[in-house]
Amino acid sequence: MRLSQLTLIFCITVFVYKACFAEPIPVTLKTQTFYDDRNATCVAYFREAVTAPDVDEESTDDCRIIRIRVEKLPKDSGNDHAAIIQFRPMRTGAIELPALEFKSDTETLTTAATQLTVSERVKSDRMQLRFTVDSLSELYVGQAVRIDLEWSSDLPASALRSLRINPNFFSHDAIQIVIPRSTEDEELQMGLPIGGRRVIARRQINPEQPKELGTVHLAIYVKFLEAGIYTLDDLSLECSIVDQASGDFDRYAAHFNNGLFEEVDTFEKYERHYTTTKPIEISVLELPKEKQSALFSGLFEPVHFELSLSNDTVELGQILEVDIEVTSEFPHGMLDLPPLNLQPSLRAHFLVDSEIRRLWHERGTHFKTRIRTLSSHLSAFPALRFQVFDPQKNRYVWKETDPKSLRISSRDGINYIALSAFEGAQVPLVDFNEGIWYNHERSIMNSLLQTIHSLLNDYFWLLLATGPLVFLTLRPLVKEWRQQAIDPAYKKRARAYSQFKKIPEGSEIKWRAFLNFLAAHFNAKGDAWTASDTRAALEEANVNSKIIAEIEAIHISTDKRVFSKNEEATEISELNATARQVRVAFAKTALILVMLFGLLPNESVAASWSEAESAFASALATPDGTRQASAFYTKSALLFEAVAQTDDDAASAFYNAGNAWFQANRLGRSIAAYRNAARIRPFDEALLENLAAARALALNKVPEGRTSLQRTPSSWLRVVTIALSFCLCGTMLLYVRYESQRWRLLTYACAIALALSVVILGVRSGSSRTEGVITTNSVEARKGPAYAYAPAFDQALHDGLEFTLIDERDTWIQIELADGRRCWIPQSQASLILAL
C-alpha cells in the first residue's frame, strides 16, 4: 500500500512539473514582413501527433487565428507532425502572437508566445500619380472621354513588386472602360496591372538614371452608359518595395512579366508605399430624343466612314463582302454600327447578313459583313447613311459613304430574286473554314510517308552512318569509272575482266576469258598467249606459287588437248567466288518482302478506324449541344487516339481526334491532339488552321516566346539531316567521277548545310523538353507538389493552356508557361504531348 501511494505521488509530481516548468514549443515564422490587412503564416513542429485547438478560442485583440492545420511529416525530417498556423495581425505596431495549446495522447504542449512588429503603409514622397481628363465639360451618354494616367517615380524599377491600381470606376456597372492597343515602339512598352486587367503602357526612362522607373503613361477611355454625376475616386496606387532587389525589371519580357505583376515572396523584407490623387467629378447628360433616328450609330463627331467592296463585278445571287472603315479619335472597342439591314438603300436589292465582324485598325475599326445580290437593276452600290451626334453643336448630323461602282449580271435570264425565296428573310452568312470539321481518310500514300518518317527517326544514327559507308563503298567503283573514261588501255582491261566475271565457273569458255583478261592486262592478244606468258603475268602480280602452278598446269593441259585433239576434258578450278553475290541477292529479296508486308493493311486498325468514323457520324446526326452528341464525339476521339498509337497514318488519326474533342467542347484535349498531329505533319495548312482556332478560345492568354525554328519538330530536323547526309555523299561521288568545279562547290554547299543542320539538331536535342496542355476545365496551380502549398496565381489555369514539363513528383508535375512562370499541378489534370 505504501508503494502504491509513492507511485501516485511521483506521477502527480511529474505532471505538475511538465505543466509548470516544461519549455514551450517554438514557432517558425514563414513571413518576414507583417501588415494588418494581409495574412501571415508560422509553423510549430512536434515529436508526436497532436490535436489543434479551436481557432476562435485562441484569437486575441492583437492577432486573429484564421486556420490551424496539422500535417504528418516525412520520417527523415526529425519531427513527427507540424502545425501550420495562419493568422492576421489586427493592428499596427508591436503585437503578440499568442501561445497555443496542442494536445497529444499523453500531455498538453504549448507554443511560445511571439512578439511581432506590424508595419503600416507609407505615403511615398518618391512616387506621384495623376489622372487627367482631356475635357471637363459636360458629356453625353455614350460619349467617350479620355483619361490620362501618369505615374512617375525615382525608385529603382527592379525593386518594385505587387502594383495595385484599382480605381472604383473600373468596376462600375454604368461605365465602360477601354484601354486601346499600344502602337508605341517596343522599347517604350511596359506591362501594367490596373483594375484587374493587364495592359500595355508607355514607359519614359530618364537617360541619366536608366535604373529608375521614370514616368509611365496610360490612356484610358471611359464611356458612361447612364446620365448623372459621377465621382471617380479611390484614385490611389500602392506598390511594394523589396529591400534586396535582384535582376532586371523586365527580365522575362517587356509586357506582362515585369516585377509589377509579381507578389512579394513571404521570405522577403519589404515596405508598402502608396500615393493618391484628387477625385474627378464628371457630369453626364442624356442624349436628346428628338430627331434621333433608328440609324443613329452611337458615334460622336469627329468621325469618318469609308466603304469598299470585295469585287466590282458579281452575278445575281452571289455573295459580296462589304468593308466599312470607321475612323475616330476614340478606340476600337468603343465604336459600333447599327444593323445594316436597316439601311433603306439596301433593303430592296440586297439580302444583308445579320453578323458584322469587327477588326482593329490604328485609327478605328473595320466593320465587315456579307450581302447577297437580289437585283441586277443596279449600276453602283448605293451610299450608306449613318446618324452621329455633334456634341459641340448639340445636334444630330448625317454622314454618308460614297457610292461604289458595281456591275450585277443576270443569272440564267433572271434579273430579280424575291426576298420570300429565303427562309426568314435573313440568312446568316457565317464564314466556313475549310477542314475544321472534316475528318481525314486513311490512304496508302499517308501510310507510306508515315512509315518512311518513322524509319528515318527510329534508325537515325544508323542511317546517318550509312551515308559515309555508302561513299566509301562506292568510291572505288566511281574511281574505276573515271579511270576507264580517261585511260583506253585500262578500259580494255576492265571490259575483259567484266566479261570474265560474267561466265560461269568450270567451263572452257571461262578459261579462255581468263586468258583474254591476262592478255589484255599486258597489252597482248589472247590467241597468242602461252603458258609461260601466264606464269610471268601471275608472278608479276605476286600470286601464290601454288596457285600459279595449278593454273599453269591447266594451261598446258588445255593446249595439249587442243593441239593433239585429245578429247579428254580438263578439270578447270574455280577462278572466282560467288558466295557473296548469293548472300547480297538474298538480302535484297528479304528487304523487298519486309517492305511489302509493312504496306499490307492492318485489319484490326482498319476496324478501329471505321468504328471511330461511325461514332463521329452518329454525333453529327445527333442534335448539337446534347449529352448524347458529346458522348459520341468523346467515343470517336478516344478511338482515333487509340488508332494513332498503332496506325501508320497517326497524323490523320490525331487530326480527327482533335476535331472530335473540339466538337465535344474539350478544348485542351483538342489542342493536345492537334499538336500531336502537327509534330508528324507540321506543314499541313488545314491542321494549323484548326490548331489556331482552338488556341484562340483558350481563356488564359500567355504570349508565345518560341521561334518558328524552335517549334519545328526534332523528328523533321533529323529527316533533313539524313537527306543532307546522302546529298553530300552523292555530290562527293560525282566530284570523284568528274572532278569539276561545279561538283566541288555543290559538295562544299552540302557540307555546310549538313554541319548547320547537325548543330541545330544538337542544340535542340540538348534543350528539348516534354510539353503538355491543361485538359480540365480549371485547376488551381500551386507553389509546390501538394495541396498544402499556397496557390501560385490569383486565377486558376483553364482548359487549353499549354506548358513545358519541368519536373515530376509522385502525382504532381512542375510546369513552365510560355512566359517563363512556373507552378505545380496534379498530373491527372493535363495531357502530355508525344515527343518525336
ZAMI-103161 format. One line per field, with one value per residue (C-alpha): residue number from 1; residue in one letter; y, x, z. Coordinates in steps of 0.5 Angstrom, whole numbers, plus 500, padded with zeros to 3 digits. Example, Ala and Ser with C-alpha at 12.3 -4.5 7.8 and 13.67 -1.06 7.14 Angstrom:
pos = 1;2;
code = A;S;
yy = 491;498;
xx = 525;527;
zz = 516;514;
***
This chain:
pos = 1;2;3;4;5;6;7;8;9;10;11;12;13;14;15;16;17;18;19;20;21;22;23;24;25;26;27;28;29;30;31;32;33;34;35;36;37;38;39;40;41;42;43;44;45;46;47;48;49;50;51;52;53;54;55;56;57;58;59;60;61;62;63;64;65;66;67;68;69;70;71;72;73;74;75;76;77;78;79;80;81;82;83;84;85;86;87;88;89;90;91;92;93;94;95;96;97;98;99;100;101;102;103;104;105;106;107;108;109;110;111;112;113;114;115;116;117;118;119;120;121;122;123;124;125;126;127;128;129;130;131;132;133;134;135;136;137;138;139;140;141;142;143;144;145;146;147;148;149;150;151;152;153;154;155;156;157;158;159;160;161;162;163;164;165;166;167;168;169;170;171;172;173;174;175;176;177;178;179;180;181;182;183;184;185;186;187;188;189;190;191;192;193;194;195;196;197;198;199;200;201;202;203;204;205;206;207;208;209;210;211;212;213;214;215;216;217;218;219;220;221;222;223;224;225;226;227;228;229;230;231;232;233;234;235;236;237;238;239;240;241;242;243;244;245;246;247;248;249;250;251;252;253;254;255;256;257;258;259;260;261;262;263;264;265;266;267;268;269;270;271;272;273;274;275;276;277;278;279;280;281;282;283;284;285;286;287;288;289;290;291;292;293;294;295;296;297;298;299;300;301;302;303;304;305;306;307;308;309;310;311;312;313;314;315;316;317;318;319;320;321;322;323;324;325;326;327;328;329;330;331;332;333;334;335;336;337;338;339;340;341;342;343;344;345;346;347;348;349;350;351;352;353;354;355;356;357;358;359;360;361;362;363;364;365;366;367;368;369;370;371;372;373;374;375;376;377;378;379;380;381;382;383;384;385;386;387;388;389;390;391;392;393;394;395;396;397;398;399;400;401;402;403;404;405;406;407;408;409;410;411;412;413;414;415;416;417;418;419;420;421;422;423;424;425;426;427;428;429;430;431;432;433;434;435;436;437;438;439;440;441;442;443;444;445;446;447;448;449;450;451;452;453;454;455;456;457;458;459;460;461;462;463;464;465;466;467;468;469;470;471;472;473;474;475;476;477;478;479;480;481;482;483;484;485;486;487;488;489;490;491;492;493;494;495;496;497;498;499;500;501;502;503;504;505;506;507;508;509;510;511;512;513;514;515;516;517;518;519;520;521;522;523;524;525;526;527;528;529;530;531;532;533;534;535;536;537;538;539;540;541;542;543;544;545;546;547;548;549;550;551;552;553;554;555;556;557;558;559;560;561;562;563;564;565;566;567;568;569;570;571;572;573;574;575;576;577;578;579;580;581;582;583;584;585;586;587;588;589;590;591;592;593;594;595;596;597;598;599;600;601;602;603;604;605;606;607;608;609;610;611;612;613;614;615;616;617;618;619;620;621;622;623;624;625;626;627;628;629;630;631;632;633;634;635;636;637;638;639;640;641;642;643;644;645;646;647;648;649;650;651;652;653;654;655;656;657;658;659;660;661;662;663;664;665;666;667;668;669;670;671;672;673;674;675;676;677;678;679;680;681;682;683;684;685;686;687;688;689;690;691;692;693;694;695;696;697;698;699;700;701;702;703;704;705;706;707;708;709;710;711;712;713;714;715;716;717;718;719;720;721;722;723;724;725;726;727;728;729;730;731;732;733;734;735;736;737;738;739;740;741;742;743;744;745;746;747;748;749;750;751;752;753;754;755;756;757;758;759;760;761;762;763;764;765;766;767;768;769;770;771;772;773;774;775;776;777;778;779;780;781;782;783;784;785;786;787;788;789;790;791;792;793;794;795;796;797;798;799;800;801;802;803;804;805;806;807;808;809;810;811;812;813;814;815;816;817;818;819;820;821;822;823;824;825;826;827;828;829;830;831;832;833;834;835;836;
code = M;R;L;S;Q;L;T;L;I;F;C;I;T;V;F;V;Y;K;A;C;F;A;E;P;I;P;V;T;L;K;T;Q;T;F;Y;D;D;R;N;A;T;C;V;A;Y;F;R;E;A;V;T;A;P;D;V;D;E;E;S;T;D;D;C;R;I;I;R;I;R;V;E;K;L;P;K;D;S;G;N;D;H;A;A;I;I;Q;F;R;P;M;R;T;G;A;I;E;L;P;A;L;E;F;K;S;D;T;E;T;L;T;T;A;A;T;Q;L;T;V;S;E;R;V;K;S;D;R;M;Q;L;R;F;T;V;D;S;L;S;E;L;Y;V;G;Q;A;V;R;I;D;L;E;W;S;S;D;L;P;A;S;A;L;R;S;L;R;I;N;P;N;F;F;S;H;D;A;I;Q;I;V;I;P;R;S;T;E;D;E;E;L;Q;M;G;L;P;I;G;G;R;R;V;I;A;R;R;Q;I;N;P;E;Q;P;K;E;L;G;T;V;H;L;A;I;Y;V;K;F;L;E;A;G;I;Y;T;L;D;D;L;S;L;E;C;S;I;V;D;Q;A;S;G;D;F;D;R;Y;A;A;H;F;N;N;G;L;F;E;E;V;D;T;F;E;K;Y;E;R;H;Y;T;T;T;K;P;I;E;I;S;V;L;E;L;P;K;E;K;Q;S;A;L;F;S;G;L;F;E;P;V;H;F;E;L;S;L;S;N;D;T;V;E;L;G;Q;I;L;E;V;D;I;E;V;T;S;E;F;P;H;G;M;L;D;L;P;P;L;N;L;Q;P;S;L;R;A;H;F;L;V;D;S;E;I;R;R;L;W;H;E;R;G;T;H;F;K;T;R;I;R;T;L;S;S;H;L;S;A;F;P;A;L;R;F;Q;V;F;D;P;Q;K;N;R;Y;V;W;K;E;T;D;P;K;S;L;R;I;S;S;R;D;G;I;N;Y;I;A;L;S;A;F;E;G;A;Q;V;P;L;V;D;F;N;E;G;I;W;Y;N;H;E;R;S;I;M;N;S;L;L;Q;T;I;H;S;L;L;N;D;Y;F;W;L;L;L;A;T;G;P;L;V;F;L;T;L;R;P;L;V;K;E;W;R;Q;Q;A;I;D;P;A;Y;K;K;R;A;R;A;Y;S;Q;F;K;K;I;P;E;G;S;E;I;K;W;R;A;F;L;N;F;L;A;A;H;F;N;A;K;G;D;A;W;T;A;S;D;T;R;A;A;L;E;E;A;N;V;N;S;K;I;I;A;E;I;E;A;I;H;I;S;T;D;K;R;V;F;S;K;N;E;E;A;T;E;I;S;E;L;N;A;T;A;R;Q;V;R;V;A;F;A;K;T;A;L;I;L;V;M;L;F;G;L;L;P;N;E;S;V;A;A;S;W;S;E;A;E;S;A;F;A;S;A;L;A;T;P;D;G;T;R;Q;A;S;A;F;Y;T;K;S;A;L;L;F;E;A;V;A;Q;T;D;D;D;A;A;S;A;F;Y;N;A;G;N;A;W;F;Q;A;N;R;L;G;R;S;I;A;A;Y;R;N;A;A;R;I;R;P;F;D;E;A;L;L;E;N;L;A;A;A;R;A;L;A;L;N;K;V;P;E;G;R;T;S;L;Q;R;T;P;S;S;W;L;R;V;V;T;I;A;L;S;F;C;L;C;G;T;M;L;L;Y;V;R;Y;E;S;Q;R;W;R;L;L;T;Y;A;C;A;I;A;L;A;L;S;V;V;I;L;G;V;R;S;G;S;S;R;T;E;G;V;I;T;T;N;S;V;E;A;R;K;G;P;A;Y;A;Y;A;P;A;F;D;Q;A;L;H;D;G;L;E;F;T;L;I;D;E;R;D;T;W;I;Q;I;E;L;A;D;G;R;R;C;W;I;P;Q;S;Q;A;S;L;I;L;A;L;
yy = 500;505;503;505;512;513;512;516;522;521;521;528;531;529;532;539;540;539;543;549;548;545;549;552;550;555;557;559;565;564;571;577;583;584;588;589;587;581;574;571;564;561;553;549;542;537;530;527;527;533;536;543;548;552;558;562;561;563;569;576;583;583;577;573;566;564;557;551;545;539;535;529;530;525;520;524;531;530;531;528;533;540;545;551;557;562;569;576;582;586;593;596;597;591;586;579;572;568;562;556;549;543;536;530;523;524;531;538;542;550;554;560;567;571;579;582;588;590;595;600;603;609;615;616;622;619;617;622;620;624;623;628;629;632;636;637;640;636;630;626;619;614;619;617;621;620;620;620;616;619;615;618;615;615;609;603;599;593;594;595;589;588;594;596;601;600;606;605;607;600;596;601;598;604;606;602;602;601;601;602;597;600;603;605;603;596;599;604;599;596;592;595;592;596;595;587;588;587;593;596;603;607;608;614;613;618;617;620;615;609;604;609;607;614;616;611;614;610;613;610;612;612;612;613;609;613;620;623;626;621;622;618;617;612;614;611;607;602;598;594;596;590;591;587;588;583;582;587;590;586;580;576;580;588;587;582;579;585;586;590;583;579;578;579;573;572;571;578;584;590;596;598;605;609;615;619;624;628;625;627;629;629;631;626;629;625;625;629;624;629;628;621;616;609;609;613;610;612;615;622;627;628;621;619;613;610;604;599;592;586;586;591;585;580;575;575;572;572;574;580;583;590;593;600;603;608;613;616;619;614;607;601;598;604;604;601;601;600;593;595;591;598;602;604;603;596;593;592;590;586;581;583;578;580;579;584;583;588;589;593;599;604;610;606;600;596;593;587;584;580;581;577;581;580;585;586;593;597;600;602;600;605;610;608;614;614;619;621;627;633;635;642;644;639;636;630;630;625;622;619;614;615;610;605;602;595;591;586;581;577;569;565;570;572;579;579;574;575;576;571;566;566;563;568;574;574;569;569;568;565;564;557;555;549;543;545;539;535;529;526;519;514;513;509;515;518;511;510;517;516;509;513;518;513;509;515;517;510;509;516;514;508;512;518;513;510;516;515;508;508;513;509;503;507;511;505;504;511;512;506;509;515;511;508;514;517;511;507;501;501;501;495;491;493;490;484;483;484;479;474;475;474;467;461;457;451;452;452;459;461;459;463;469;469;468;474;478;477;478;485;487;486;489;482;478;472;468;468;468;462;458;462;468;466;464;471;475;472;472;480;480;477;471;465;460;454;458;459;452;450;455;453;446;448;452;446;441;445;447;439;438;443;441;434;433;430;429;428;434;438;440;447;450;456;462;467;466;467;466;474;475;470;473;480;478;474;480;484;479;479;487;487;482;486;493;489;486;493;496;491;494;492;489;491;498;499;496;501;507;505;505;512;515;511;515;521;520;519;525;529;526;528;535;540;541;535;530;524;528;530;522;520;526;523;516;518;522;516;511;516;517;509;508;513;509;503;506;508;515;517;524;524;520;525;531;527;526;534;535;531;533;540;539;536;542;539;545;542;535;538;542;536;532;537;539;531;531;537;534;529;534;541;544;542;548;546;543;549;553;548;549;556;556;552;556;563;560;559;563;564;568;567;570;565;566;561;562;558;554;552;550;545;538;535;529;533;536;529;528;534;532;525;528;533;527;523;529;530;523;524;530;528;521;526;530;524;522;528;533;539;546;545;539;541;548;543;539;545;547;541;540;547;545;539;542;547;542;538;544;546;539;538;545;543;536;539;543;539;538;535;540;539;542;543;539;540;546;549;547;551;552;551;553;546;539;538;542;545;550;556;558;560;565;569;566;559;555;554;549;549;553;550;549;546;540;541;536;530;529;523;525;532;536;542;546;553;557;561;567;563;563;556;552;545;542;535;530;528;535;535;532;531;532;526;527;526;
xx = 500;506;509;502;502;509;508;502;505;511;506;503;510;512;505;506;513;511;505;509;516;516;519;514;515;518;514;518;516;515;513;518;514;507;501;494;491;495;495;502;504;508;510;511;514;512;515;509;502;498;491;490;486;480;482;476;478;486;485;486;485;492;492;486;488;485;487;491;493;496;500;505;512;517;521;527;525;527;520;513;508;508;502;501;498;495;494;493;495;489;493;500;506;508;503;504;502;499;501;497;496;496;494;497;495;500;501;499;504;504;507;512;508;512;513;512;512;507;508;504;503;508;505;511;514;518;512;507;500;496;489;488;481;482;476;472;466;459;459;453;451;455;461;468;473;480;483;491;494;501;506;513;518;525;525;529;525;528;525;518;513;506;503;496;492;484;480;473;470;473;468;462;456;455;462;465;473;477;485;487;492;499;502;509;516;517;523;518;512;511;506;502;496;491;483;484;487;494;495;501;503;509;515;519;526;531;537;541;538;536;535;530;522;522;515;509;504;497;491;484;478;471;464;458;452;447;446;448;454;460;465;472;475;480;485;491;497;500;507;511;519;523;530;534;532;536;536;533;526;523;528;523;519;517;510;506;512;516;516;510;506;510;507;512;516;514;521;523;523;519;515;509;509;503;501;494;491;485;478;475;468;464;457;454;447;442;442;436;431;428;431;434;434;434;440;444;450;452;458;460;464;469;468;469;466;470;466;470;467;471;469;466;463;458;453;446;445;453;456;459;464;463;468;466;472;471;476;475;479;476;479;477;473;468;466;460;455;447;445;446;439;436;439;434;438;440;433;430;437;441;440;444;448;446;453;458;465;470;477;482;486;490;485;479;475;474;467;466;459;457;451;447;445;438;437;441;438;444;450;453;453;449;451;450;448;449;447;452;452;456;457;460;453;449;445;445;448;448;455;454;459;461;457;462;462;458;456;451;450;443;443;440;436;433;434;431;430;424;426;421;426;430;427;426;428;435;440;446;453;458;465;466;474;475;477;476;470;472;476;482;481;486;491;497;501;500;502;508;510;509;513;519;518;518;524;528;527;528;534;537;544;545;542;547;553;550;552;560;560;556;561;567;564;562;568;573;567;567;574;574;569;573;580;576;574;581;585;583;588;585;578;580;583;576;572;576;575;568;567;571;566;560;562;560;566;569;568;573;570;571;579;579;576;581;587;584;584;591;593;589;593;599;597;598;593;589;590;598;598;602;603;610;606;601;607;610;604;602;609;609;602;605;600;602;606;602;596;601;603;596;594;600;598;591;594;599;594;589;594;595;588;587;594;593;586;585;578;579;576;581;579;579;579;574;577;573;568;560;558;558;553;549;548;547;541;538;539;535;530;529;528;523;519;519;517;511;509;509;505;499;493;492;485;485;487;482;476;478;478;472;469;471;469;462;462;463;458;453;455;454;447;445;442;448;449;446;449;449;452;458;459;459;465;468;468;470;476;478;478;482;487;488;489;494;498;499;497;502;498;498;498;491;488;491;488;481;481;482;476;472;475;473;466;466;468;474;479;485;485;483;490;494;491;492;499;501;499;503;509;509;506;508;506;499;495;488;492;495;489;485;490;490;482;483;488;484;479;484;482;489;493;500;505;509;516;519;521;519;525;524;517;519;519;526;524;524;530;533;530;533;540;539;537;543;548;546;546;553;555;552;556;562;562;560;566;571;568;568;573;569;569;561;561;566;562;556;560;562;555;552;558;556;548;550;554;549;543;547;549;542;539;545;542;535;537;540;535;529;523;517;511;503;496;492;486;481;476;480;486;489;496;501;508;510;508;502;495;498;502;500;496;502;497;491;487;486;489;484;483;487;493;500;506;513;514;520;520;515;514;509;503;505;508;512;511;513;509;511;512;517;513;513;508;506;499;496;499;492;489;494;496;503;505;508;516;519;
zz = 500;502;495;491;495;493;486;485;489;484;478;480;481;474;471;475;473;466;466;470;468;461;456;451;443;439;433;426;422;415;414;415;414;417;416;419;412;410;413;416;417;422;424;430;430;435;436;437;434;437;436;434;439;437;433;436;443;441;438;441;440;437;433;430;429;422;421;424;420;423;418;419;417;413;417;416;418;425;428;427;426;424;426;420;423;419;423;421;426;428;429;427;432;437;438;441;437;443;446;443;447;443;446;445;448;454;455;453;449;449;443;445;445;440;439;432;429;425;419;416;409;408;404;399;397;392;387;384;381;376;373;368;364;357;358;364;360;360;357;354;355;350;349;351;355;355;362;362;368;369;375;376;381;382;386;382;378;380;387;385;386;387;384;386;382;383;381;383;376;373;377;376;372;368;366;360;360;354;354;347;344;344;338;341;340;343;348;350;352;359;362;368;372;373;376;375;368;364;360;356;358;355;360;359;362;365;361;366;371;367;373;376;374;370;368;366;361;360;356;359;355;359;357;361;360;364;366;372;376;377;382;380;387;390;385;389;387;392;391;395;395;397;401;396;389;384;377;372;372;365;366;362;357;357;357;363;366;370;377;378;377;382;389;394;397;404;406;403;407;404;405;402;399;396;393;392;387;388;386;379;378;371;369;364;360;357;349;346;344;339;332;334;328;328;324;330;330;337;335;336;332;329;325;318;314;308;304;300;296;295;288;283;278;281;279;281;288;289;296;296;302;305;309;313;316;321;323;330;336;340;341;337;343;343;336;334;328;327;323;316;314;317;311;306;300;301;303;296;293;298;303;309;314;321;323;323;324;328;326;329;326;329;327;329;327;320;320;315;313;307;303;297;291;290;284;277;276;279;277;283;290;294;299;306;311;319;324;329;335;335;342;340;336;341;335;330;324;318;315;308;305;297;292;289;282;282;276;277;272;271;272;267;265;271;274;281;286;291;298;300;297;303;310;315;310;313;312;317;313;317;315;314;315;310;314;321;322;316;318;314;311;311;305;303;301;308;311;307;308;316;315;312;317;323;320;319;326;329;325;325;328;323;317;319;319;312;308;309;309;302;300;302;299;292;292;289;283;282;281;277;272;272;270;265;262;262;260;254;256;263;260;255;261;265;260;259;267;267;261;265;271;267;265;270;273;271;263;258;256;263;262;255;258;264;259;255;261;263;255;256;262;259;252;248;244;248;242;242;250;252;259;260;259;264;269;268;269;275;278;277;280;286;286;291;287;289;285;279;279;278;273;269;269;267;261;259;259;255;250;249;248;243;239;240;239;246;248;255;259;263;270;271;278;280;279;283;289;288;295;297;291;293;300;297;293;299;303;297;297;304;305;299;303;309;306;302;309;312;307;308;312;319;320;327;326;320;324;330;325;322;329;330;324;325;332;329;324;330;333;327;327;334;336;337;345;347;352;347;342;347;349;341;340;346;344;337;340;344;339;334;339;340;333;333;337;332;325;320;319;326;324;321;327;332;327;327;335;335;331;336;342;339;338;345;348;351;349;352;349;342;343;345;339;334;337;337;329;328;330;325;320;321;315;314;313;315;321;323;322;327;332;331;332;338;341;340;345;351;357;359;354;355;350;346;346;342;334;328;328;336;334;329;331;332;328;322;323;324;317;314;317;314;307;307;309;303;299;301;299;293;291;293;289;283;284;285;278;274;278;276;280;280;284;288;290;291;295;300;300;302;307;310;310;314;319;320;321;326;330;330;332;337;341;340;343;349;350;348;354;354;353;355;355;361;360;366;366;371;376;382;381;387;389;391;390;395;396;403;399;397;390;385;382;384;378;376;370;365;359;353;357;354;358;358;363;368;374;377;384;385;382;381;376;375;369;366;362;355;359;364;370;374;378;380;378;379;373;372;370;364;358;355;348;345;344;337;
***
